[in-house]
Amino acid sequence: FSLAKPFNLWMGLVGATFLVMSSHGADQLIVQRVLACNSVREGRRALILSAVIILPMMLIFLLAGTLLWVYYQAHPEFPIPLPEARPGIGKNDYVFPIFIITAMPAGFRGLLIVAILSAAMSSVSAALAALASVSTMDVLKPLLREQREERWYLGLSRVSTLGWAFLLVVVALLTRHVASVLNAAFALNGLTSGAMLGAMLLALFWRRGPGGPVVLGMIGSFAAMLFLTLQFRDQVFWPWYTMIGCLL
């Protein structure tokens, strides 16, 4: 057991459990999809189905990597030389694209490229929708003194979507030299995910009392996680951030 090791059994059983609870229960990126259901019953069914489907999906990802390893054990020479590693991109990240270009039939090659692009577009669009929804309905709408028509808020959300898209492009350009963008993104998410999960659990199991102390607790959790990240970044890996922030 170690909080500093990147991946181990306890991290997967404990740390990842808190992380998934936060992402599926308090993160607008996932919650907005549940809110699109017609009833609470359908929302619960969607979450349960998501938990059931994610296991075979992960097994498919692992199987794809295993089959690539088996293929290149039989064909050790790459038709295209592997490019040199760059910040954020290792040499092994080029293996699958090279396999698509050189080993797959033309028809399957095109279908797979389209599938990858569509998956990337759906992920980006969901993130933009979540950012626009929160910034419009949870931040800007309460600040406006006079209520507007829903059509006005819809137009505002479209403008905010463009603004967030531009900001994300800027962030992508600024982080192109980061060693691991995925680790950095999860670490930043861990600063607030624990606080949101803690607030959600309080709302579920302890509904009495004002909301002010909960907000102060979330701010305190964020401040503590920011201090922990800056001072003990090498001692605590990001999968534990959500659990620690929730307990705080």
N, C-alpha and C positions, 0 to 999 in steps of 0.2 A: 504493500500500500504506500503510495506517495502522491502528494498533491502536485509535485513538480513534473512527473513523467507525463509526456504528451498523451499516451493512450494506454490504459490498462483495464483490467476487469472491473475494478471498483468505480472507475470513472464512467464506464459504460452502464453499470447497474444503478449507481446513485446520482452522479453528476448529470448524466444524459437524461435521467428520469425527470429531474427538475427542469432541465432545459426544454424538453418536449412539453411538459405541463405548461410552461410559460408561453411557448410558441403557439400551442393549440388552444390555450385558454385566455391569454391576455394580449397577444400580438395581433394588431389589426390586419396584418397580412393574411392570417389564417381566419380570424374571427369574421372578417367581411364576407368570406365565402359561406360561413355558417349562417350569417344574418340573411343571406340571399335565399335560404330555405323557406318554405311556406309555413312551417310550424316548428315549435320546439321539438316535437317528436322527430321530424325529419332532420333537424339539426343534430340531435343526438345520434341518429342513425348514420349521418354523414361522418361524424367524428369516429364512431365505432368502425365504420367501413374503412376509413382512412388508416386506423390503427391496424386493421387486418391486412390491408393491401400493401402497407409499407414494408412488411417483412419479405414477401416474395420479390418486391421491387429491388430491395437491397441485395437479395440473393442473385438477381439478374445482373446487377452491377458487378458483383464479385465474380460471377461466372464469366462475364465478358473479359475481365482482366485475366482470369485464369486461362481462358481459351487463347487470348493473345500470347500469353507466356508459352503455352504448348505449341502454338503455331511457329513462334520464332525460335523455339528449341529445335524444330525440324527444319526451319529456314533461317539460319543464324545471320545471314548477310542481308542487310537492308538495301533495297533497290535505290533508295535515296539516302545519302549520308545524314545522320542525325545532326541537326543544328546544335550549336553550342548553347549551354544553359545561360539564361539571363535572369535578372532579378524577378522573382515571381513565377518563372517558367523553367522547370527542370528539363533535362534531356528526355526523361521518360514521358513527359507530357506530349512529345511529338510522335510517340509510337502509334497511337490510335489514328491520328490524321494520316500518317504515312501508310498505315494498313488500308485505310479507306481508299486512298488514291491509287495504290499500287496492286492491291490484292482482291478487292471486291469487283464484281461485274458492274458494267456501266449503269444498268438500271437500278440495282440496289445501291450503288454509290450515290446516285442522285437522290433517291428516296431517303437515304440516311442523312445526307447533308440538309435536306429540307426538314427532316424531323428534328435535327439539332437546332437549326435556326428557329423553328416554330417553338421549341421548348424554351430557347433563350428569350424569344419575344414574349411568351406567356409569363415567364418569370419577371421580366422587366415591367410589363404592363400591370401585373398584380401589385408590384411594389409601388409603382407610380399612382395607382388607384388608391392604395392605402395611405400614402403620403398626402394626396390631394384631399381625401375624405377627412383625415384627422385635422389638417391645417384649416380646412374650410368650416367643417361642422363643429369641431371641438375647440378650436382656437379663435378663428375670426368671427364666427357667428355670435358667440357669447359676448364679444367685445363691442359689437355694433349695438347702438342704443335703440334704433328703430328696426323693427322686423321688416324683412323684404320678402318678395315672392320667391317661391322655390325655383322658378326659372332663373332668377338673378343669382341664386347660390349655385345653380348648375353651371352658369357661365363663369362664375368665379372659380369653381372647381376645375374647369377646363383650362383657365389661365394658370392656376396654380400647378396643374399637371405639366404644362410647358415649362414653368419656372423650376419645378423639381427635376425635370428631365435635363435641363441645362446645368443645374447644380450637380447632378450625378455625373454628367460628362466631365465637368471640371474636376470632381473628386477622382474619377477614373484616370484622368491625365496626371493628377498630382501623385497618385499611388502606383503608377506604373513601375516604379523601381522598388516597391516594397517587396521584401523577400517572400512573404506569403500573404496575399490579400485575403484569403479565406480565414486564416487565423486572426488577422487584424480585424476583420469584420465581426467575427464571433466574439472577440474580446471587447470591442466597442459595444456590441449588443448586450454583453453580460453586465455592463455598468448599470443598465436600467431594467433588464428583464427580471432580475430577482425582486426589485422593488414592486414592479407591476404584478408579479405572481403573488407576493405577500399581500398586497392590497386586495387582489381578487379573492384570496383565501379568507381574508378577514370579512369581506362582503358576503361570502357564502356561509360562513359558520358563526359570525358574530355581527349581526345586522344592527344592533343598537349602538347609539352614540353618534356624535357629530363626525363630519368628514375631515375637519381640520387636523386632528392628530394623525390621521392616516396620511395626509399630504406631507406633514412634517416628517413622519416616519420614512416615506419614500425619498424625501430630500436627504435625510440622514443616511439612508442606505446608499444612495447614489454617491454622496460625499465619501463614505467609508470605502466603497468599491473603487472610487477614483484614487484614493490614497493607497489602497492595497495594490492596484495596478501599477502605480508609479513606483512604489517602494519595494514590492515583493513580486515583480513580474516574473522573475526566474524561479521563484519558489512555489508559485501557484499557477497552474495552467488554466486556460479559459473555460474548459468544461465545468469547473467548480464555481465559476463566478455567480451563476444563477442561484445555486443552492445557498452560497454564503450571503448573497444579497437578500434573498428571501428570509433567511433566519435572522438577519440583522433588522 
